[in-house]
Amino acid sequence: MNAASRRESEGDDRPLLILDVDETLIYGADADLDRPCDFFIGIYHVYRRPHLAEFLATVSEWFDLAIWSSGGADDVTAIAERICPPGSCWKFIWGRERCTPRTYFNCKFVEYVKDLKKVKRLGYNLNQILFVDDSENKLCRNFGNAIYVRPYFGDASDNELPPLCRYLASIREATDYRAIEKRYWHNH
Ligand SMILES: [Mg+2]
């Protein structure tokens, strides 16, 4: 039995929402900003994006949730455990080791690309995966699954997650997320 039919036979056919971490769900600063941080991870002063708990609690009713960051696995796991919605758990927590390094030789820059073919192997249909990220380059191989958010740098008045939640509510029952034009979701 392949992974897809195994998920189906287990009655686990909910769509998957993968979330980036840094500048999408939280901001990790080197020092406190204009207010005390929410918690520490290693040397980082971590700020939850405003409305994060409500956002995660709501979307966990509709989607399987997973975390995929290009940060170090230990930090990513620690953050994911701190923000996990009550009564829910992440389908997976992946860090940089699951990304595909793509080197730009001319500027000596490495981009850590998140390639959804690795998620497909878990049994998820690509038509039923959404990926929320603040970085377009990280999802260059699967832009049809992407919903881009404005990066979060600790602004206490940030209001990105409530409209994102409403947008997800409006498309969550679609049969093929990749057929939906999502680049202009802010205007929804
Ligand atoms: Mg990010």
Backbone and ligand atoms as CSV (ligand in chain L), in Angstrom:
chain,resi,resn,atom,element,x,y,z
A,1,MET,N,N,0.855,-1.192,0.000
A,1,MET,CA,C,0.000,0.000,0.000
A,1,MET,C,C,0.898,1.253,0.000
A,2,ASN,N,N,0.622,2.159,-0.940
A,2,ASN,CA,C,1.462,3.350,-0.948
A,2,ASN,C,C,0.992,4.357,0.106
A,3,ALA,N,N,1.806,5.419,0.275
A,3,ALA,CA,C,1.525,6.368,1.365
A,3,ALA,C,C,0.165,7.034,1.200
A,4,ALA,N,N,-0.213,7.333,-0.065
A,4,ALA,CA,C,-1.487,8.029,-0.288
A,4,ALA,C,C,-2.665,7.150,0.106
A,5,SER,N,N,-2.645,5.874,-0.336
A,5,SER,CA,C,-3.787,5.025,0.020
A,5,SER,C,C,-3.783,4.679,1.502
A,6,ARG,N,N,-2.588,4.660,2.114
A,6,ARG,CA,C,-2.552,4.398,3.556
A,6,ARG,C,C,-3.241,5.539,4.312
A,7,ARG,N,N,-2.963,6.780,3.927
A,7,ARG,CA,C,-3.620,7.920,4.590
A,7,ARG,C,C,-5.123,7.836,4.416
A,8,GLU,N,N,-5.549,7.500,3.180
A,8,GLU,CA,C,-6.974,7.446,2.885
A,8,GLU,C,C,-7.661,6.360,3.708
A,9,SER,N,N,-7.023,5.176,3.777
A,9,SER,CA,C,-7.648,4.070,4.501
A,9,SER,C,C,-7.711,4.372,6.004
A,10,GLU,N,N,-6.828,5.236,6.469
A,10,GLU,CA,C,-6.863,5.616,7.882
A,10,GLU,C,C,-7.826,6.782,8.128
A,11,GLY,N,N,-8.564,7.174,7.071
A,11,GLY,CA,C,-9.535,8.255,7.208
A,11,GLY,C,C,-8.875,9.617,7.358
A,12,ASP,N,N,-7.608,9.696,6.988
A,12,ASP,CA,C,-6.867,10.938,7.155
A,12,ASP,C,C,-6.747,11.614,5.797
A,13,ASP,N,N,-7.794,12.335,5.416
A,13,ASP,CA,C,-7.771,12.928,4.084
A,13,ASP,C,C,-7.947,14.440,4.149
A,14,ARG,N,N,-7.571,15.033,5.274
A,14,ARG,CA,C,-7.683,16.478,5.366
A,14,ARG,C,C,-6.568,17.128,4.543
A,15,PRO,N,N,-6.842,18.329,4.019
A,15,PRO,CA,C,-5.760,19.023,3.317
A,15,PRO,C,C,-4.645,19.401,4.296
A,16,LEU,N,N,-3.491,19.730,3.732
A,16,LEU,CA,C,-2.315,20.031,4.550
A,16,LEU,C,C,-1.945,21.504,4.411
A,17,LEU,N,N,-1.741,22.150,5.539
A,17,LEU,CA,C,-1.270,23.539,5.559
A,17,LEU,C,C,0.117,23.541,6.182
A,18,ILE,N,N,1.121,23.886,5.368
A,18,ILE,CA,C,2.499,23.944,5.864
A,18,ILE,C,C,2.833,25.406,6.148
A,19,LEU,N,N,3.471,25.618,7.280
A,19,LEU,CA,C,3.763,26.981,7.707
A,19,LEU,C,C,5.266,27.182,7.861
A,20,ASP,N,N,5.754,28.253,7.274
A,20,ASP,CA,C,7.115,28.696,7.551
A,20,ASP,C,C,7.129,29.278,8.976
A,21,VAL,N,N,8.293,29.469,9.546
A,21,VAL,CA,C,8.377,29.964,10.925
A,21,VAL,C,C,8.877,31.413,10.972
A,22,ASP,N,N,10.159,31.610,10.636
A,22,ASP,CA,C,10.777,32.934,10.805
A,22,ASP,C,C,10.157,33.978,9.885
A,23,GLU,N,N,9.752,35.066,10.491
A,23,GLU,CA,C,9.117,36.189,9.802
A,23,GLU,C,C,7.735,35.839,9.228
A,24,THR,N,N,7.281,34.599,9.463
A,24,THR,CA,C,5.913,34.238,9.069
A,24,THR,C,C,5.053,34.093,10.322
A,25,LEU,N,N,5.503,33.256,11.274
A,25,LEU,CA,C,4.747,33.045,12.515
A,25,LEU,C,C,5.365,33.776,13.697
A,26,ILE,N,N,6.680,33.934,13.644
A,26,ILE,CA,C,7.387,34.583,14.765
A,26,ILE,C,C,8.491,35.485,14.211
A,27,TYR,N,N,9.056,36.289,15.126
A,27,TYR,CA,C,10.277,37.026,14.794
A,27,TYR,C,C,11.285,36.774,15.904
A,28,GLY,N,N,12.460,36.324,15.545
A,28,GLY,CA,C,13.525,36.094,16.511
A,28,GLY,C,C,14.540,37.224,16.437
A,29,ALA,N,N,14.574,38.036,17.490
A,29,ALA,CA,C,15.472,39.198,17.506
A,29,ALA,C,C,16.701,38.900,18.362
A,30,ASP,N,N,17.770,39.682,18.148
A,30,ASP,CA,C,18.988,39.504,18.949
A,30,ASP,C,C,18.822,40.098,20.347
A,31,ALA,N,N,17.914,41.051,20.470
A,31,ALA,CA,C,17.676,41.702,21.767
A,31,ALA,C,C,16.200,42.072,21.825
A,32,ASP,N,N,15.734,42.438,23.011
A,32,ASP,CA,C,14.334,42.839,23.106
A,32,ASP,C,C,14.057,44.058,22.222
A,33,LEU,N,N,12.870,44.112,21.674
A,33,LEU,CA,C,12.441,45.261,20.876
A,33,LEU,C,C,11.861,46.302,21.829
A,34,ASP,N,N,10.733,46.869,21.468
A,34,ASP,CA,C,10.131,47.908,22.309
A,34,ASP,C,C,9.332,47.333,23.477
A,35,ARG,N,N,9.362,46.004,23.622
A,35,ARG,CA,C,8.599,45.340,24.684
A,35,ARG,C,C,9.293,44.017,24.973
A,36,PRO,N,N,9.016,43.408,26.124
A,36,PRO,CA,C,9.670,42.127,26.424
A,36,PRO,C,C,9.242,41.055,25.422
A,37,CYS,N,N,10.154,40.133,25.108
A,37,CYS,CA,C,9.822,39.076,24.151
A,37,CYS,C,C,8.853,38.078,24.795
A,38,ASP,N,N,8.247,37.230,23.962
A,38,ASP,CA,C,7.298,36.223,24.462
A,38,ASP,C,C,8.020,35.028,25.071
A,39,PHE,N,N,9.141,34.636,24.471
A,39,PHE,CA,C,9.965,33.564,25.045
A,39,PHE,C,C,11.335,33.579,24.382
A,40,PHE,N,N,12.234,32.825,24.972
A,40,PHE,CA,C,13.592,32.728,24.422
A,40,PHE,C,C,13.780,31.362,23.771
A,41,ILE,N,N,14.481,31.354,22.656
A,41,ILE,CA,C,14.973,30.095,22.084
A,41,ILE,C,C,16.460,30.315,21.850
A,42,GLY,N,N,17.301,29.606,22.617
A,42,GLY,CA,C,18.741,29.864,22.534
A,42,GLY,C,C,19.005,31.324,22.850
A,43,ILE,N,N,19.706,31.989,21.945
A,43,ILE,CA,C,20.035,33.400,22.180
A,43,ILE,C,C,18.959,34.341,21.649
A,44,TYR,N,N,17.918,33.780,21.041
A,44,TYR,CA,C,16.938,34.633,20.363
A,44,TYR,C,C,15.782,35.042,21.271
A,45,HIS,N,N,15.435,36.298,21.146
A,45,HIS,CA,C,14.276,36.853,21.835
A,45,HIS,C,C,13.110,36.718,20.848
A,46,VAL,N,N,12.193,35.827,21.162
A,46,VAL,CA,C,11.185,35.453,20.164
A,46,VAL,C,C,9.853,36.165,20.427
A,47,TYR,N,N,9.308,36.744,19.359
A,47,TYR,CA,C,8.008,37.417,19.397
A,47,TYR,C,C,7.022,36.647,18.535
A,48,ARG,N,N,5.906,36.275,19.140
A,48,ARG,CA,C,4.846,35.650,18.343
A,48,ARG,C,C,4.189,36.709,17.463
A,49,ARG,N,N,3.858,36.346,16.250
A,49,ARG,CA,C,3.103,37.285,15.407
A,49,ARG,C,C,1.747,37.523,16.073
A,50,PRO,N,N,1.276,38.765,16.119
A,50,PRO,CA,C,-0.029,39.015,16.745
A,50,PRO,C,C,-1.125,38.128,16.155
A,51,HIS,N,N,-2.014,37.642,17.021
A,51,HIS,CA,C,-3.154,36.770,16.668
A,51,HIS,C,C,-2.730,35.346,16.312
A,52,LEU,N,N,-1.490,34.976,16.633
A,52,LEU,CA,C,-0.993,33.654,16.227
A,52,LEU,C,C,-1.798,32.513,16.847
A,53,ALA,N,N,-2.056,32.594,18.157
A,53,ALA,CA,C,-2.752,31.480,18.821
A,53,ALA,C,C,-4.142,31.269,18.225
A,54,GLU,N,N,-4.887,32.359,18.012
A,54,GLU,CA,C,-6.235,32.227,17.423
A,54,GLU,C,C,-6.139,31.675,16.005
A,55,PHE,N,N,-5.163,32.159,15.269
A,55,PHE,CA,C,-4.989,31.692,13.885
A,55,PHE,C,C,-4.767,30.177,13.860
A,56,LEU,N,N,-3.813,29.708,14.676
A,56,LEU,CA,C,-3.490,28.275,14.650
A,56,LEU,C,C,-4.658,27.433,15.160
A,57,ALA,N,N,-5.335,27.922,16.195
A,57,ALA,CA,C,-6.480,27.163,16.719
A,57,ALA,C,C,-7.550,27.013,15.647
A,58,THR,N,N,-7.788,28.071,14.883
A,58,THR,CA,C,-8.839,28.019,13.856
A,58,THR,C,C,-8.436,27.130,12.690
A,59,VAL,N,N,-7.235,27.333,12.144
A,59,VAL,CA,C,-6.870,26.549,10.950
A,59,VAL,C,C,-6.657,25.074,11.283
A,60,SER,N,N,-6.350,24.779,12.559
A,60,SER,CA,C,-6.178,23.366,12.931
A,60,SER,C,C,-7.499,22.594,12.856
A,61,GLU,N,N,-8.622,23.324,12.815
A,61,GLU,CA,C,-9.925,22.661,12.651
A,61,GLU,C,C,-10.136,22.218,11.205
A,62,TRP,N,N,-9.446,22.860,10.302
A,62,TRP,CA,C,-9.690,22.628,8.866
A,62,TRP,C,C,-8.586,21.817,8.187
A,63,PHE,N,N,-7.359,21.970,8.683
A,63,PHE,CA,C,-6.208,21.402,7.986
A,63,PHE,C,C,-5.372,20.532,8.915
A,64,ASP,N,N,-4.652,19.574,8.324
A,64,ASP,CA,C,-3.480,19.034,8.997
A,64,ASP,C,C,-2.437,20.152,8.966
A,65,LEU,N,N,-1.705,20.304,10.049
A,65,LEU,CA,C,-0.721,21.387,10.108
A,65,LEU,C,C,0.693,20.821,10.159
A,66,ALA,N,N,1.608,21.503,9.503
A,66,ALA,CA,C,3.011,21.110,9.543
A,66,ALA,C,C,3.877,22.365,9.511
A,67,ILE,N,N,5.094,22.183,9.962
A,67,ILE,CA,C,6.070,23.279,10.006
A,67,ILE,C,C,7.233,22.923,9.087
A,68,TRP,N,N,7.615,23.898,8.261
A,68,TRP,CA,C,8.827,23.699,7.447
A,68,TRP,C,C,9.571,25.029,7.375
A,69,SER,N,N,10.703,25.043,8.063
A,69,SER,CA,C,11.520,26.243,8.132
A,69,SER,C,C,12.870,25.945,7.503
A,70,SER,N,N,13.579,26.988,7.095
A,70,SER,CA,C,14.953,26.764,6.639
A,70,SER,C,C,15.949,27.051,7.760
A,71,GLY,N,N,15.438,27.177,8.982
A,71,GLY,CA,C,16.308,27.355,10.140
A,71,GLY,C,C,16.831,26.012,10.645
A,72,GLY,N,N,17.724,26.068,11.621
A,72,GLY,CA,C,18.289,24.855,12.203
A,72,GLY,C,C,17.209,24.026,12.892
A,73,ALA,N,N,17.299,22.708,12.756
A,73,ALA,CA,C,16.231,21.813,13.209
A,73,ALA,C,C,15.932,21.953,14.708
A,74,ASP,N,N,16.956,22.111,15.531
A,74,ASP,CA,C,16.718,22.185,16.975
A,74,ASP,C,C,15.888,23.414,17.344
A,75,ASP,N,N,16.262,24.554,16.787
A,75,ASP,CA,C,15.517,25.783,17.075
A,75,ASP,C,C,14.098,25.685,16.536
A,76,VAL,N,N,13.966,25.153,15.336
A,76,VAL,CA,C,12.639,25.051,14.709
A,76,VAL,C,C,11.723,24.167,15.558
A,77,THR,N,N,12.254,23.035,16.014
A,77,THR,CA,C,11.452,22.126,16.848
A,77,THR,C,C,11.045,22.811,18.151
A,78,ALA,N,N,11.985,23.515,18.768
A,78,ALA,CA,C,11.691,24.187,20.040
A,78,ALA,C,C,10.590,25.230,19.849
A,79,ILE,N,N,10.665,25.990,18.765
A,79,ILE,CA,C,9.645,27.019,18.512
A,79,ILE,C,C,8.303,26.355,18.214
A,80,ALA,N,N,8.324,25.314,17.372
A,80,ALA,CA,C,7.070,24.632,16.999
A,80,ALA,C,C,6.370,24.101,18.244
A,81,GLU,N,N,7.138,23.575,19.188
A,81,GLU,CA,C,6.523,23.044,20.406
A,81,GLU,C,C,5.921,24.164,21.257
A,82,ARG,N,N,6.549,25.331,21.238
A,82,ARG,CA,C,6.031,26.454,22.035
A,82,ARG,C,C,4.724,27.006,21.484
A,83,ILE,N,N,4.544,26.953,20.172
A,83,ILE,CA,C,3.372,27.607,19.571
A,83,ILE,C,C,2.288,26.627,19.155
A,84,CYS,N,N,2.505,25.343,19.392
A,84,CYS,CA,C,1.555,24.324,18.931
A,84,CYS,C,C,0.153,24.583,19.503
A,85,PRO,N,N,-0.885,24.570,18.660
A,85,PRO,CA,C,-2.237,24.817,19.190
A,85,PRO,C,C,-2.679,23.701,20.132
A,86,PRO,N,N,-3.417,24.031,21.202
A,86,PRO,CA,C,-3.843,23.016,22.165
A,86,PRO,C,C,-4.648,21.908,21.488
A,87,GLY,N,N,-4.407,20.690,21.866
A,87,GLY,CA,C,-5.168,19.564,21.344
A,87,GLY,C,C,-4.800,19.179,19.935
A,88,SER,N,N,-3.761,19.778,19.400
A,88,SER,CA,C,-3.360,19.483,18.025
A,88,SER,C,C,-1.881,19.102,18.032
A,89,CYS,N,N,-1.415,18.586,16.925
A,89,CYS,CA,C,0.028,18.375,16.835
A,89,CYS,C,C,0.437,18.517,15.380
A,90,TRP,N,N,1.683,18.806,15.187
A,90,TRP,CA,C,2.204,19.007,13.836
A,90,TRP,C,C,2.370,17.659,13.148
A,91,LYS,N,N,1.988,17.593,11.887
A,91,LYS,CA,C,2.202,16.353,11.123
A,91,LYS,C,C,3.696,16.121,10.915
A,92,PHE,N,N,4.436,17.194,10.737
A,92,PHE,CA,C,5.896,17.089,10.736
A,92,PHE,C,C,6.481,18.456,11.063
A,93,ILE,N,N,7.688,18.428,11.584
A,93,ILE,CA,C,8.445,19.651,11.843
A,93,ILE,C,C,9.769,19.484,11.116
A,94,TRP,N,N,9.938,20.241,10.057
A,94,TRP,CA,C,11.150,20.102,9.256
A,94,TRP,C,C,11.962,21.393,9.288
A,95,GLY,N,N,13.262,21.225,9.303
A,95,GLY,CA,C,14.176,22.363,9.269
A,95,GLY,C,C,15.008,22.351,7.996
A,96,ARG,N,N,16.142,23.019,8.086
A,96,ARG,CA,C,16.973,23.230,6.898
A,96,ARG,C,C,17.423,21.930,6.250
A,97,GLU,N,N,17.595,20.867,7.059
A,97,GLU,CA,C,18.122,19.616,6.499
A,97,GLU,C,C,17.173,19.003,5.485
A,98,ARG,N,N,15.901,19.431,5.504
A,98,ARG,CA,C,14.935,18.928,4.513
A,98,ARG,C,C,14.836,19.845,3.300
A,99,CYS,N,N,15.544,20.973,3.349
A,99,CYS,CA,C,15.517,21.892,2.204
A,99,CYS,C,C,16.575,21.458,1.189
A,100,THR,N,N,16.442,21.996,-0.017
A,100,THR,CA,C,17.392,21.693,-1.076
A,100,THR,C,C,18.266,22.927,-1.293
A,101,PRO,N,N,19.584,22.829,-0.987
A,101,PRO,CA,C,20.423,24.019,-1.173
A,101,PRO,C,C,20.582,24.348,-2.658
A,102,ARG,N,N,20.386,25.590,-2.974
A,102,ARG,CA,C,20.542,26.032,-4.358
A,102,ARG,C,C,21.531,27.192,-4.325
A,103,THR,N,N,22.656,26.985,-4.977
A,103,THR,CA,C,23.740,27.962,-4.866
A,103,THR,C,C,23.724,28.934,-6.035
A,104,TYR,N,N,23.844,30.199,-5.706
A,104,TYR,CA,C,23.989,31.234,-6.724
A,104,TYR,C,C,25.468,31.613,-6.736
A,105,PHE,N,N,26.211,31.028,-7.661
A,105,PHE,CA,C,27.671,31.161,-7.636
A,105,PHE,C,C,28.123,32.612,-7.765
A,106,ASN,N,N,27.407,33.391,-8.572
A,106,ASN,CA,C,27.881,34.761,-8.812
A,106,ASN,C,C,27.841,35.618,-7.558
A,107,CYS,N,N,26.928,35.311,-6.636
A,107,CYS,CA,C,26.898,36.149,-5.430
A,107,CYS,C,C,27.185,35.312,-4.181
A,108,LYS,N,N,27.692,34.080,-4.384
A,108,LYS,CA,C,28.087,33.208,-3.265
A,108,LYS,C,C,26.961,33.087,-2.241
A,109,PHE,N,N,25.775,32.905,-2.742
A,109,PHE,CA,C,24.599,32.891,-1.876
A,109,PHE,C,C,23.894,31.551,-2.015
A,110,VAL,N,N,23.503,30.959,-0.888
A,110,VAL,CA,C,22.780,29.692,-0.936
A,110,VAL,C,C,21.340,29.928,-0.502
A,111,GLU,N,N,20.421,29.513,-1.346
A,111,GLU,CA,C,18.999,29.591,-0.992
A,111,GLU,C,C,18.543,28.195,-0.598
A,112,TYR,N,N,17.826,28.082,0.506
A,112,TYR,CA,C,17.324,26.772,0.933
A,112,TYR,C,C,15.890,26.603,0.433
A,113,VAL,N,N,15.758,25.837,-0.634
A,113,VAL,CA,C,14.472,25.678,-1.311
A,113,VAL,C,C,13.673,24.556,-0.657
A,114,LYS,N,N,12.367,24.784,-0.513
A,114,LYS,CA,C,11.468,23.777,0.061
A,114,LYS,C,C,10.731,23.120,-1.104
A,115,ASP,N,N,11.064,21.891,-1.376
A,115,ASP,CA,C,10.512,21.199,-2.546
A,115,ASP,C,C,9.422,20.233,-2.094
A,116,LEU,N,N,8.205,20.472,-2.538
A,116,LEU,CA,C,7.059,19.705,-2.035
A,116,LEU,C,C,7.048,18.247,-2.486
A,117,LYS,N,N,7.953,17.864,-3.378
A,117,LYS,CA,C,7.950,16.440,-3.737
A,117,LYS,C,C,8.307,15.592,-2.516
A,118,LYS,N,N,9.011,16.187,-1.548
A,118,LYS,CA,C,9.315,15.457,-0.310
A,118,LYS,C,C,8.061,15.246,0.539
A,119,VAL,N,N,7.118,16.178,0.450
A,119,VAL,CA,C,5.864,16.056,1.204
A,119,VAL,C,C,4.931,15.072,0.505
A,120,LYS,N,N,4.994,15.093,-0.821
A,120,LYS,CA,C,4.154,14.177,-1.612
A,120,LYS,C,C,4.438,12.728,-1.215
A,121,ARG,N,N,5.693,12.442,-0.887
A,121,ARG,CA,C,6.065,11.071,-0.497
A,121,ARG,C,C,5.379,10.633,0.787
A,122,LEU,N,N,4.890,11.587,1.580
A,122,LEU,CA,C,4.169,11.230,2.817
A,122,LEU,C,C,2.731,10.827,2.525
A,123,GLY,N,N,2.299,10.985,1.255
A,123,GLY,CA,C,0.949,10.573,0.888
A,123,GLY,C,C,0.005,11.732,0.637
A,124,TYR,N,N,0.512,12.956,0.669
A,124,TYR,CA,C,-0.349,14.104,0.412
A,124,TYR,C,C,-0.418,14.392,-1.084
A,125,ASN,N,N,-1.639,14.721,-1.530
A,125,ASN,CA,C,-1.853,15.121,-2.911
A,125,ASN,C,C,-1.444,16.589,-3.054
A,126,LEU,N,N,-0.643,16.900,-4.046
A,126,LEU,CA,C,-0.164,18.279,-4.219
A,126,LEU,C,C,-1.320,19.271,-4.398
A,127,ASN,N,N,-2.447,18.797,-4.909
A,127,ASN,CA,C,-3.604,19.687,-5.088
A,127,ASN,C,C,-4.220,20.104,-3.762
A,128,GLN,N,N,-3.831,19.396,-2.695
A,128,GLN,CA,C,-4.432,19.646,-1.385
A,128,GLN,C,C,-3.392,20.110,-0.357
A,129,ILE,N,N,-2.372,20.797,-0.871
A,129,ILE,CA,C,-1.341,21.351,0.019
A,129,ILE,C,C,-1.257,22.862,-0.196
A,130,LEU,N,N,-1.281,23.596,0.910
A,130,LEU,CA,C,-1.003,25.031,0.876
A,130,LEU,C,C,0.223,25.305,1.728
A,131,PHE,N,N,1.013,26.281,1.313
A,131,PHE,CA,C,2.252,26.597,2.030
A,131,PHE,C,C,2.282,28.103,2.259
A,132,VAL,N,N,2.293,28.501,3.524
A,132,VAL,CA,C,2.348,29.923,3.860
A,132,VAL,C,C,3.788,30.294,4.208
A,133,ASP,N,N,4.327,31.260,3.495
A,133,ASP,CA,C,5.738,31.624,3.664
A,133,ASP,C,C,5.897,33.107,3.342
A,134,ASP,N,N,6.913,33.730,3.931
A,134,ASP,CA,C,7.174,35.136,3.597
A,134,ASP,C,C,8.209,35.268,2.479
A,135,SER,N,N,8.793,34.140,2.078
A,135,SER,CA,C,9.872,34.205,1.091
A,135,SER,C,C,9.476,33.490,-0.200
A,136,GLU,N,N,9.409,34.234,-1.285
A,136,GLU,CA,C,9.010,33.639,-2.568
A,136,GLU,C,C,10.048,32.646,-3.068
A,137,ASN,N,N,11.331,32.959,-2.863
A,137,ASN,CA,C,12.387,32.102,-3.416
A,137,ASN,C,C,12.371,30.695,-2.835
A,138,LYS,N,N,11.970,30.582,-1.584
A,138,LYS,CA,C,11.997,29.270,-0.932
A,138,LYS,C,C,11.009,28.304,-1.569
A,139,LEU,N,N,9.981,28.853,-2.219
A,139,LEU,CA,C,8.930,28.002,-2.811
A,139,LEU,C,C,8.941,28.075,-4.330
A,140,CYS,N,N,10.129,28.350,-4.888
A,140,CYS,CA,C,10.184,28.578,-6.333
A,140,CYS,C,C,9.792,27.337,-7.139
A,141,ARG,N,N,9.891,26.149,-6.542
A,141,ARG,CA,C,9.519,24.938,-7.287
A,141,ARG,C,C,8.036,24.607,-7.162
A,142,ASN,N,N,7.331,25.288,-6.273
A,142,ASN,CA,C,5.908,24.974,-6.034
A,142,ASN,C,C,5.095,26.231,-5.805
A,143,PHE,N,N,5.316,27.237,-6.663
A,143,PHE,CA,C,4.639,28.505,-6.403
A,143,PHE,C,C,3.117,28.365,-6.451
A,144,GLY,N,N,2.625,27.323,-7.122
A,144,GLY,CA,C,1.176,27.111,-7.201
A,144,GLY,C,C,0.564,26.728,-5.858
A,145,ASN,N,N,1.394,26.309,-4.918
A,145,ASN,CA,C,0.892,25.939,-3.586
A,145,ASN,C,C,1.083,27.062,-2.566
A,146,ALA,N,N,1.711,28.153,-3.010
A,146,ALA,CA,C,2.165,29.161,-2.052
A,146,ALA,C,C,1.139,30.253,-1.790
A,147,ILE,N,N,1.118,30.662,-0.535
A,147,ILE,CA,C,0.444,31.897,-0.147
A,147,ILE,C,C,1.507,32.733,0.556
A,148,TYR,N,N,1.834,33.871,-0.033
A,148,TYR,CA,C,2.907,34.692,0.537
A,148,TYR,C,C,2.333,35.719,1.501
A,149,VAL,N,N,2.998,35.811,2.658
A,149,VAL,CA,C,2.593,36.821,3.636
A,149,VAL,C,C,3.662,37.895,3.721
A,150,ARG,N,N,3.259,39.054,4.216
A,150,ARG,CA,C,4.239,40.112,4.453
A,150,ARG,C,C,5.127,39.671,5.611
A,151,PRO,N,N,6.429,39.902,5.520
A,151,PRO,CA,C,7.303,39.453,6.616
A,151,PRO,C,C,6.996,40.190,7.919
A,152,TYR,N,N,7.140,39.449,9.000
A,152,TYR,CA,C,6.882,39.997,10.333
A,152,TYR,C,C,8.217,40.259,11.027
A,153,PHE,N,N,8.413,41.517,11.436
A,153,PHE,CA,C,9.648,41.879,12.130
A,153,PHE,C,C,9.379,42.390,13.544
A,154,GLY,N,N,8.312,41.917,14.143
A,154,GLY,CA,C,8.082,42.234,15.548
A,154,GLY,C,C,7.117,43.375,15.799
A,155,ASP,N,N,6.505,43.915,14.755
A,155,ASP,CA,C,5.556,45.017,14.925
A,155,ASP,C,C,4.335,44.551,15.721
A,156,ALA,N,N,4.115,45.186,16.875
A,156,ALA,CA,C,3.013,44.762,17.751
A,156,ALA,C,C,1.649,45.022,17.126
A,157,SER,N,N,1.578,45.893,16.113
A,157,SER,CA,C,0.279,46.180,15.489
A,157,SER,C,C,0.071,45.381,14.197
A,158,ASP,N,N,0.952,44.416,13.933
A,158,ASP,CA,C,0.826,43.581,12.726
A,158,ASP,C,C,-0.555,42.927,12.692
A,159,ASN,N,N,-1.162,42.928,11.506
A,159,ASN,CA,C,-2.514,42.358,11.388
A,159,ASN,C,C,-2.623,41.482,10.135
A,160,GLU,N,N,-1.653,40.624,9.934
A,160,GLU,CA,C,-1.640,39.778,8.734
A,160,GLU,C,C,-2.465,38.495,8.925
A,161,LEU,N,N,-2.446,37.934,10.120
A,161,LEU,CA,C,-3.042,36.605,10.296
A,161,LEU,C,C,-4.582,36.577,10.264
A,162,PRO,N,N,-5.300,37.558,10.831
A,162,PRO,CA,C,-6.775,37.466,10.748
A,162,PRO,C,C,-7.293,37.447,9.308
A,163,PRO,N,N,-6.841,38.348,8.413
A,163,PRO,CA,C,-7.323,38.242,7.025
A,163,PRO,C,C,-6.853,36.966,6.339
A,164,LEU,N,N,-5.658,36.481,6.698
A,164,LEU,CA,C,-5.204,35.211,6.112
A,164,LEU,C,C,-6.142,34.078,6.515
A,165,CYS,N,N,-6.574,34.095,7.755
A,165,CYS,CA,C,-7.498,33.074,8.247
A,165,CYS,C,C,-8.813,33.131,7.466
A,166,ARG,N,N,-9.302,34.323,7.227
A,166,ARG,CA,C,-10.552,34.458,6.462
A,166,ARG,C,C,-10.357,33.987,5.027
A,167,TYR,N,N,-9.198,34.278,4.468
A,167,TYR,CA,C,-8.924,33.831,3.099
A,167,TYR,C,C,-8.873,32.296,3.037
A,168,LEU,N,N,-8.196,31.690,4.000
A,168,LEU,CA,C,-8.118,30.216,4.025
A,168,LEU,C,C,-9.515,29.606,4.170
A,169,ALA,N,N,-10.352,30.251,4.969
A,169,ALA,CA,C,-11.729,29.753,5.119
A,169,ALA,C,C,-12.439,29.747,3.774
A,170,SER,N,N,-12.131,30.750,2.951
A,170,SER,CA,C,-12.847,30.890,1.672
A,170,SER,C,C,-12.385,29.877,0.623
A,171,ILE,N,N,-11.189,29.344,0.749
A,171,ILE,CA,C,-10.686,28.421,-0.294
A,171,ILE,C,C,-10.495,26.997,0.220
A,172,ARG,N,N,-10.697,26.775,1.503
A,172,ARG,CA,C,-10.275,25.496,2.084
A,172,ARG,C,C,-10.961,24.288,1.473
A,173,GLU,N,N,-12.160,24.464,0.933
A,173,GLU,CA,C,-12.864,23.308,0.385
A,173,GLU,C,C,-12.620,23.098,-1.100
A,174,ALA,N,N,-11.776,23.894,-1.702
A,174,ALA,CA,C,-11.471,23.734,-3.128
A,174,ALA,C,C,-10.792,22.387,-3.366
A,175,THR,N,N,-11.024,21.801,-4.528
A,175,THR,CA,C,-10.436,20.483,-4.805
A,175,THR,C,C,-9.012,20.596,-5.346
A,176,ASP,N,N,-8.676,21.763,-5.904
A,176,ASP,CA,C,-7.311,21.925,-6.423
A,176,ASP,C,C,-6.802,23.319,-6.070
A,177,TYR,N,N,-6.034,23.387,-4.990
A,177,TYR,CA,C,-5.521,24.691,-4.551
A,177,TYR,C,C,-4.605,25.323,-5.592
A,178,ARG,N,N,-3.960,24.472,-6.388
A,178,ARG,CA,C,-2.981,25.018,-7.341
A,178,ARG,C,C,-3.649,25.751,-8.499
A,179,ALA,N,N,-4.951,25.491,-8.675
A,179,ALA,CA,C,-5.664,26.165,-9.769
A,179,ALA,C,C,-6.165,27.550,-9.330
A,180,ILE,N,N,-5.965,27.894,-8.071
A,180,ILE,CA,C,-6.473,29.174,-7.556
A,180,ILE,C,C,-5.369,30.231,-7.645
A,181,GLU,N,N,-5.704,31.366,-8.184
A,181,GLU,CA,C,-4.755,32.495,-8.197
A,181,GLU,C,C,-4.687,33.062,-6.775
A,182,LYS,N,N,-3.536,32.870,-6.107
A,182,LYS,CA,C,-3.465,33.247,-4.700
A,182,LYS,C,C,-2.550,34.448,-4.444
A,183,ARG,N,N,-1.924,34.944,-5.517
A,183,ARG,CA,C,-0.945,36.012,-5.292
A,183,ARG,C,C,-1.572,37.295,-4.765
A,184,TYR,N,N,-2.845,37.491,-5.086
A,184,TYR,CA,C,-3.479,38.749,-4.687
A,184,TYR,C,C,-4.464,38.545,-3.541
A,185,TRP,N,N,-4.142,37.570,-2.689
A,185,TRP,CA,C,-5.092,37.211,-1.630
A,185,TRP,C,C,-5.384,38.387,-0.699
A,186,HIS,N,N,-4.421,39.312,-0.557
A,186,HIS,CA,C,-4.660,40.462,0.317
A,186,HIS,C,C,-5.871,41.287,-0.140
A,187,ASN,N,N,-6.180,41.211,-1.432
A,187,ASN,CA,C,-7.334,41.992,-1.947
A,187,ASN,C,C,-8.639,41.235,-1.820
A,188,HIS,N,N,-8.567,40.023,-1.271
A,188,HIS,CA,C,-9.753,39.162,-1.243
A,188,HIS,C,C,-10.872,39.821,-0.437
L,1,MG,MG,MG,10.559,33.002,6.622
